[in-house]
Amino acid sequence: MAGLSQEDRIIIKNHPLTNLVNRLQDALQEAERIYESRLISYNGAVDSLDPLYRNVISELVYTLQGEGAAYSLPSRLNDGDVASDLAQLFKRLRKAKGNFRYDDYHPLVHLVIQRPPTESQNAEPWNFDVWKAVFNLIDNIPRSTPPTSIPPSYDSTPVKSTSSSQKGSEQTRGTASRPSFAS
């Protein structure tokens, strides 16, 4: 599991998870009960329950995105914060046609289901564990890479010029249909 820096621990301690995750416990428990009670298909076929799992996990990721710690913890991916990482995770989760694996989210779901009472001495370690599980997801769920943008060209000549040193319209060319070669 991903570790927490001292700075992360201070932020999490100052911004413990709110009771918003509690409203998801019933749905998470139901998904977990169904998950554990059936044989999951590992033959590459999309499990018919994927939408159920994906929806409840989406709600959890969305809820965590709104937590105070998410806005204060530094991003694992860029210059932003964990809330922006969770937004990307949510986006990938919603687009995961056939690539969704409930197993990846299972540790986080299990932690949220087992939330101790807020006044319990176990609440602080639980908060740390939840955010470690979140970081683990952010670090390990594959990110889709957008296709490289290749400017359209014909005969190795760019369709539009991007150089400010070129002055006239004769230096650019518009999109043309395929050339016809007459004999």
C-alpha positions as CSV (number, residue, x, y, z in Angstrom):
1,M,0.0,0.0,0.0
2,A,1.1,3.6,-0.7
3,G,2.7,5.3,2.3
4,L,1.8,8.6,4.0
5,S,4.3,11.3,4.5
6,Q,4.3,13.2,7.8
7,E,2.7,16.1,6.0
8,D,-0.1,13.8,4.7
9,R,-0.7,12.6,8.3
10,I,-1.0,16.1,9.6
11,I,-3.5,17.0,6.9
12,I,-5.6,13.9,7.4
13,K,-5.5,14.4,11.2
14,N,-6.8,18.0,10.7
15,H,-9.4,16.9,8.1
16,P,-10.9,13.6,9.3
17,L,-13.4,12.0,7.1
18,T,-16.9,13.3,7.6
19,N,-20.1,11.3,8.1
20,L,-20.8,11.5,4.4
21,V,-19.2,8.1,3.8
22,N,-21.6,6.6,6.4
23,R,-24.5,7.1,4.0
24,L,-22.8,4.7,1.6
25,Q,-22.2,1.9,4.1
26,D,-25.4,0.1,3.4
27,A,-24.9,0.1,-0.4
28,L,-21.2,-0.9,0.0
29,Q,-22.2,-3.7,2.4
30,E,-24.8,-5.0,-0.1
31,A,-22.2,-4.9,-3.0
32,E,-19.7,-6.7,-0.7
33,R,-22.3,-9.3,0.3
34,I,-23.2,-10.0,-3.3
35,Y,-19.5,-10.0,-4.3
36,E,-18.6,-12.6,-1.7
37,S,-21.6,-14.8,-2.3
38,R,-21.1,-15.5,-6.0
39,L,-18.4,-16.9,-8.2
40,I,-16.9,-14.0,-10.2
41,S,-16.2,-14.7,-13.8
42,Y,-12.5,-14.5,-14.6
43,N,-12.7,-15.6,-18.2
44,G,-12.6,-12.1,-19.5
45,A,-16.4,-11.7,-19.8
46,V,-17.9,-8.7,-18.3
47,D,-19.7,-9.6,-15.1
48,S,-23.4,-8.8,-15.2
49,L,-23.0,-7.1,-11.8
50,D,-20.3,-4.7,-12.9
51,P,-22.8,-1.8,-13.2
52,L,-23.9,-2.4,-9.6
53,Y,-20.3,-2.4,-8.4
54,R,-19.2,0.5,-10.6
55,N,-22.1,2.7,-9.4
56,V,-21.5,2.1,-5.7
57,I,-17.7,2.7,-6.2
58,S,-18.4,5.8,-8.2
59,E,-20.5,7.2,-5.3
60,L,-17.7,6.4,-2.9
61,V,-15.0,8.1,-5.1
62,Y,-17.3,11.1,-5.6
63,T,-17.9,11.4,-1.9
64,L,-14.2,11.1,-1.0
65,Q,-13.5,13.8,-3.6
66,G,-15.6,16.2,-1.5
67,E,-13.8,15.6,1.7
68,G,-11.6,18.4,3.2
69,A,-8.5,16.2,3.1
70,A,-8.9,15.7,-0.6
71,Y,-8.6,19.4,-1.2
72,S,-5.5,19.7,1.1
73,L,-3.5,16.6,0.2
74,P,-1.1,17.0,-2.7
75,S,-1.8,15.2,-5.9
76,R,0.0,11.9,-6.6
77,L,-0.1,12.7,-10.3
78,N,0.4,16.4,-11.0
79,D,0.6,19.8,-9.4
80,G,-3.0,19.7,-8.1
81,D,-4.6,18.0,-5.1
82,V,-6.0,14.6,-4.4
83,A,-9.5,15.9,-5.2
84,S,-8.3,16.3,-8.8
85,D,-6.8,12.8,-8.8
86,L,-10.1,11.4,-7.5
87,A,-11.9,13.3,-10.3
88,Q,-9.6,11.5,-12.9
89,L,-10.3,8.2,-11.1
90,F,-14.0,8.8,-11.2
91,K,-13.8,9.6,-15.0
92,R,-11.8,6.4,-15.7
93,L,-14.2,4.4,-13.5
94,R,-17.3,5.6,-15.4
95,K,-15.6,4.9,-18.8
96,A,-14.3,1.4,-17.7
97,K,-16.3,-0.6,-20.2
98,G,-15.1,-4.2,-19.6
99,N,-12.0,-3.0,-17.7
100,F,-13.6,-2.6,-14.3
101,R,-12.3,-4.8,-11.6
102,Y,-14.1,-4.7,-8.2
103,D,-11.0,-6.4,-6.7
104,D,-9.0,-3.2,-7.2
105,Y,-11.5,-1.2,-5.0
106,H,-12.1,-4.0,-2.5
107,P,-9.6,-2.8,0.2
108,L,-11.1,0.7,0.3
109,V,-14.7,-0.7,0.4
110,H,-13.8,-3.0,3.2
111,L,-12.3,-0.1,5.2
112,V,-15.3,2.2,4.7
113,I,-17.7,-0.6,5.8
114,Q,-15.6,-1.1,9.0
115,R,-15.6,2.6,10.0
116,P,-15.2,2.9,13.8
117,P,-17.2,5.5,15.8
118,T,-15.8,9.0,15.4
119,E,-15.0,9.3,19.1
120,S,-13.1,6.0,19.0
121,Q,-9.3,6.0,19.4
122,N,-9.3,3.8,16.2
123,A,-10.8,6.7,14.2
124,E,-7.5,8.4,13.4
125,P,-5.7,5.2,12.2
126,W,-8.8,4.3,10.2
127,N,-8.6,7.7,8.5
128,F,-4.9,7.1,7.6
129,D,-5.8,3.7,6.3
130,V,-8.6,5.0,4.1
131,W,-6.4,7.6,2.5
132,K,-3.6,5.1,2.0
133,A,-6.1,2.9,0.2
134,V,-7.1,5.9,-1.9
135,F,-3.5,6.6,-2.8
136,N,-3.0,3.0,-3.7
137,L,-5.9,3.2,-6.1
138,I,-4.6,6.5,-7.6
139,D,-1.2,5.0,-8.0
140,N,-2.2,1.6,-9.4
141,I,-5.4,1.9,-11.5
142,P,-4.2,2.1,-15.1
143,R,-4.6,5.5,-16.6
144,S,-5.6,5.6,-20.2
145,T,-3.2,7.6,-22.4
146,P,-4.9,9.8,-24.9
147,P,-3.8,9.2,-28.5
148,T,-1.0,11.4,-29.7
149,S,-2.2,14.3,-31.7
150,I,-0.7,14.2,-35.1
151,P,-1.5,17.2,-37.3
152,P,-3.1,16.1,-40.6
153,S,-0.8,16.3,-43.6
154,Y,-0.6,15.4,-47.2
155,D,2.7,14.6,-48.7
156,S,4.5,15.6,-45.5
157,T,3.3,19.2,-45.8
158,P,1.3,20.5,-42.8
159,V,-2.3,21.5,-43.5
160,K,-1.9,24.7,-41.4
161,S,1.3,26.5,-40.7
162,T,2.3,27.2,-37.1
163,S,5.4,29.2,-37.8
164,S,5.2,33.0,-37.4
165,S,8.1,33.4,-39.8
166,Q,5.9,32.4,-42.7
167,K,4.0,35.3,-44.1
168,G,1.8,34.6,-47.0
169,S,-1.1,32.3,-47.6
170,E,1.0,30.5,-50.2
171,Q,3.0,29.1,-47.3
172,T,0.0,27.1,-46.1
173,R,-2.5,24.8,-47.7
174,G,-6.0,23.9,-46.9
175,T,-7.3,20.4,-46.6
176,A,-7.6,18.8,-50.1
177,S,-9.3,15.8,-51.3
178,R,-7.2,12.9,-52.6
179,P,-5.4,13.9,-55.8
180,S,-6.6,12.4,-59.0
181,F,-3.9,11.4,-61.4
182,A,-5.1,11.3,-65.0
183,S,-3.1,9.4,-67.6
